[in-house]
Amino acid sequence: MVQAAACLVAPQIAVRGKDQRLINASLCAVAVVALLGLLFAPLSTIWVWAVLQGIGQGGLIAVAMTTIVLRSRDPHVAAHLSGMAQCVGYLLAAIGPLVVGLIRGWTGSFAWSAVLFVALGAGAAINGWNAGRAEYVNAQTIAKMD
C-alpha cells in the first residue's frame, strides 16, 4: 500500500521542481538504505524498513516514468526513450535474483549481495541525477544508442 501511495505522490513532487535530480537520487538512497535494513536490521524493525522500501521503490518507478516524459520533446522521442529504459531495466531485474542467489551460494551470506545493492543503487542515483537535469533528450542521441 505504501508503494502504491508513493507511485501517486512522487510524480506530483517531481514536476514541481525545475529538475528531478534531487528526488531521483534521494529515492535511490531511500530504497538502498531500506533494503539494507531489511537484510540486516533486527526483525522487530521490519515494518519500518518495509515502509521505507515501499516509498523508495514506488517513488522510483513513478518518477522514472515521469522523467522520461519530461525529458522528451515529442511522443516519438518518449516512445524510444521509454523502450530503451524499460528494456535495460527489465533485463537487469530479470537477472538480479540469479546473481544474488549465486553470490549467496558462493559466500554463504547476503553480505556481498548488499555490496552489489549499494553499487547498483549508487549507479542508479548517478544516472538519475544526470537524467533529472532540465534538458531534453533529442532523437539523434537516441539513434546513437540504438
Summary of the structure (lengths in Angstrom):
residues: 146
radius of gyration: 16.5
end to end distance: 36.8
largest distance: 51.8
contacts: 434
relative contact order: 0.17
helix: 84%
strand: 1%
